[in-house]
Amino acid sequence: MKWLNLCLLVLFPVSWFAPLMRAGLLPIFGLDEISVLTGLQALWQSDVALALVVTVMAIFAPWAKTTGLALLDFGLLSPRALPALHVMGKLAMADIFLIALYIVIVKGVGLATVEVAWGLYLFTGCILLSLFLSHRAEARQA
């Protein structure tokens, strides 16, 4: 399990650069392919508060949680940190909800043609694997 977690330290950055969606017309982004990082760049220019929230949930929460689990797996972090790591995983899953919500809103309003790209599945899979690994770590410590 610890090797799967270490794989996430590589897969998360890949998922941040991977295209989450393709948009035909989306005024806030003005891009054809939107990744986590290009979306964050556009958000930082238009809405700093939302950009800060999404940055924490998309970048810092999953990375900190995965790093914390790796430290725990190799005996460098106390098992008492598991509840905090679990909360970090929930924050990261909230980001997937936000992305899905944006897609539904944009499609519902009819402002753009939006297609989900492979990066959304990769990012979602990374988050779900991270949640699974933290659940397994909690079960081992109990």
C-alpha positions in Angstrom: 0.0 0.0 0.0 2.8 2.4 0.7 4.1 2.1 -2.9 0.6 3.0 -4.2 0.7 6.1 -2.0 4.2 7.0 -3.4 2.8 6.6 -6.9 0.3 9.3 -6.0 3.1 11.7 -5.3 3.8 11.5 -9.1 0.3 11.1 -10.3 -1.1 14.1 -8.6 1.2 16.6 -10.4 0.4 14.8 -13.7 -3.3 15.2 -13.0 -2.9 19.0 -12.3 -1.5 19.5 -15.9 -3.9 17.0 -17.6 -6.9 18.5 -19.3 -10.0 18.3 -17.1 -12.4 19.4 -19.7 -12.7 21.0 -23.1 -14.8 24.0 -23.6 -16.1 25.5 -26.8 -16.8 28.9 -25.2 -16.2 29.7 -21.6 -15.7 33.4 -20.8 -13.9 33.1 -17.5 -11.2 30.8 -18.9 -11.0 31.6 -22.6 -9.3 28.3 -23.3 -10.0 25.2 -25.3 -8.6 22.8 -22.7 -8.8 23.5 -19.1 -6.5 21.8 -16.5 -6.3 22.3 -12.8 -3.4 24.7 -13.3 -4.8 26.7 -16.2 -8.1 27.0 -14.4 -6.3 28.2 -11.2 -4.4 30.8 -13.3 -7.6 32.2 -14.7 -9.3 32.2 -11.2 -6.3 34.1 -9.7 -6.9 36.8 -12.2 -10.7 37.0 -11.7 -11.6 35.8 -8.2 -8.8 35.6 -5.7 -11.0 34.2 -2.8 -12.3 31.3 -4.9 -8.8 30.7 -6.3 -7.4 30.4 -2.8 -10.1 27.9 -1.9 -9.6 25.8 -5.0 -5.8 26.0 -4.7 -6.0 24.6 -1.2 -8.4 21.8 -2.2 -6.8 20.9 -5.5 -3.1 21.2 -4.8 -2.2 21.5 -1.1 -4.8 19.2 0.5 -4.1 16.1 -1.6 -0.4 16.7 -1.7 -0.2 17.2 2.1 -2.3 14.2 2.7 -0.3 11.9 0.4 2.9 13.1 1.9 1.6 12.6 5.4 0.5 9.1 4.6 3.9 8.3 3.1 5.6 9.6 6.3 3.2 7.5 8.4 3.9 4.4 6.2 7.6 4.8 6.8 7.3 5.4 10.5 8.2 9.1 10.3 4.8 10.4 11.5 2.7 9.5 14.5 -0.6 7.6 13.9 -2.3 10.4 15.8 -2.1 12.5 12.6 -4.5 10.2 10.8 -7.7 12.2 11.6 -6.1 15.3 10.2 -5.0 13.4 7.1 -8.5 12.1 6.6 -9.9 15.6 6.7 -7.4 16.6 4.1 -8.7 13.9 1.9 -12.3 15.1 2.3 -11.2 18.6 1.3 -9.6 17.2 -1.8 -12.8 15.4 -2.7 -14.7 18.7 -2.4 -12.6 19.9 -5.3 -14.0 17.2 -7.5 -17.5 18.2 -6.5 -16.7 21.9 -7.4 -15.4 20.9 -10.9 -18.5 18.7 -11.5 -20.7 21.5 -10.3 -19.1 24.0 -12.7 -19.6 21.6 -15.6 -23.2 21.1 -14.8 -23.9 24.8 -14.4 -22.2 25.7 -17.6 -24.0 23.0 -19.5 -27.3 23.9 -17.9 -27.0 27.6 -18.7 -26.1 26.7 -22.3 -23.2 29.2 -22.4 -20.7 26.6 -23.7 -20.1 23.2 -25.0 -18.3 21.3 -22.3 -16.7 17.8 -22.7 -15.1 16.0 -19.8 -11.5 15.1 -20.6 -9.3 12.3 -19.3 -7.6 14.5 -16.7 -10.8 14.7 -14.6 -10.9 10.9 -14.4 -7.2 10.8 -13.5 -7.6 13.5 -10.8 -10.8 11.8 -9.4 -9.0 8.5 -9.4 -6.1 9.9 -7.5 -8.4 11.5 -4.9 -10.4 8.2 -4.5 -7.2 6.1 -4.2 -5.9 8.6 -1.6 -9.1 8.3 0.4 -8.9 4.5 0.2 -5.3 4.4 1.3 -6.1 6.7 4.3 -9.0 4.5 5.2 -6.8 1.4 5.1 -4.2 3.2 7.2 -6.8 4.0 9.8 -7.9 0.4 9.9 -4.3 -0.8 10.4 -3.8 1.6 13.3 -7.1 0.5 15.0 
